[in-house]
């Protein structure tokens, strides 16, 4: 996955907590880069400002810490994803129910997919 360097630079300047090195943001797993890219895309579509994002992310991290998150940095992008879900629901882009429906469908699809194979959603993944 290639990130727009200018957009990534803008995000890392606006949200100083983003894990990075001299070349830009760093990710431990592909899904982290995908969550980062989703935030860049939503910001580009003016769903939220970076100031809104930074405040929402800080609130999410504080909630997690209050709930026992040790804040070792390993859960940073889990907070990022939770912030994405919370913001897009608050902005009316989708609903929490739709987010849960798709998360459950992806979990179902992942359960039947052999390791190393692409995960493909099927209609039956959306059945309860």
C-alpha positions in Angstrom: 0.0 0.0 0.0 1.4 3.4 -1.0 0.5 6.4 1.1 0.4 9.9 -0.4 3.5 11.3 1.2 2.1 14.9 1.4 -1.1 13.7 3.1 0.9 11.4 5.5 3.2 14.4 6.3 0.2 16.6 7.0 -1.3 13.9 9.3 2.0 13.4 11.2 2.4 17.2 11.7 -1.2 17.6 12.9 -1.2 14.5 15.1 2.2 14.3 16.9 1.5 11.0 18.6 1.6 9.0 15.3 4.5 6.5 15.4 7.1 7.5 12.9 10.7 7.5 11.8 12.6 9.8 9.6 10.7 8.6 6.5 7.2 9.1 8.0 4.6 6.9 9.8 5.6 3.4 10.7 3.3 0.4 11.1 3.8 -3.0 12.6 1.0 -4.7 10.6 -0.7 -4.1 7.3 -4.1 -3.3 9.0 -2.5 -0.4 10.8 -1.4 1.2 7.5 -4.9 0.6 6.1 -6.5 2.3 9.2 -4.1 5.2 8.7 -5.0 5.4 5.0 -8.7 5.4 5.8 -8.2 8.4 8.1 -6.3 10.2 5.4 -9.1 9.5 2.9 -11.8 10.7 5.3 -9.8 13.8 6.2 -9.3 14.5 2.4 -13.1 14.3 2.0 -13.5 16.8 4.9 -15.3 14.3 7.2 -13.2 15.7 10.0 -10.3 18.1 10.6 -7.0 17.0 12.0 -7.8 19.0 15.2 -11.1 17.1 15.6 -9.2 13.9 14.9 -6.4 14.6 17.4 -9.0 15.5 20.1 -11.1 12.4 19.4 -8.0 10.1 19.4 -6.8 11.7 22.7 -10.2 11.0 24.2 -10.1 7.4 23.0 -6.6 6.8 24.4 -7.7 8.3 27.8 -10.7 6.0 27.9 -8.6 3.0 27.1 -6.0 3.9 29.8 -8.8 4.4 32.3 -9.9 0.9 31.4 -6.5 -0.6 32.0 -4.6 -0.2 28.7 -0.9 -0.1 29.7 -0.1 2.5 26.9 3.0 0.6 25.7 2.4 1.9 22.2 1.4 -1.6 20.9 -2.3 -0.6 21.0 -2.0 2.8 19.3 -3.6 1.8 16.1 -6.4 -0.1 17.9 -7.2 3.3 19.4 -6.9 4.8 15.9 -9.4 2.4 14.5 -11.8 2.9 17.5 -11.6 6.6 16.9 -12.4 6.1 13.2 -15.4 4.1 14.1 -16.6 6.6 16.7 -16.1 9.7 14.4 -17.7 8.3 11.3 -20.7 7.2 13.3 -20.9 10.6 15.0 -20.7 12.4 11.6 -23.4 10.2 10.2 -21.2 8.5 7.6 -22.5 5.2 8.9 -24.1 3.8 12.0 -22.6 1.7 14.8 -25.0 -1.1 13.8 -23.5 -1.2 10.3 -20.0 -1.1 11.6 -20.8 -4.1 13.9 -22.5 -5.9 11.0 -19.4 -5.6 8.8 -17.0 -6.4 11.6 -18.9 -9.6 12.3 -19.0 -10.5 8.6 -15.2 -10.0 8.3 -14.7 -12.1 11.4 -16.8 -14.9 9.9 -15.0 -14.7 6.6 -11.6 -14.7 8.3 -12.6 -17.8 10.4 -13.2 -19.8 7.2 -10.2 -18.5 5.3 -6.9 -20.5 5.3 -3.9 -18.6 6.7 -2.2 -16.6 3.9 -5.2 -16.6 1.6 -7.1 -13.4 0.8 -10.2 -12.9 2.9 -13.3 -12.6 0.7 -16.7 -11.5 2.0 -19.7 -13.6 0.9 -23.4 -12.8 1.4 -23.6 -15.6 4.0 -21.0 -13.8 6.1 -23.7 -11.2 6.9 -26.2 -13.8 8.2 -26.4 -14.2 11.9 
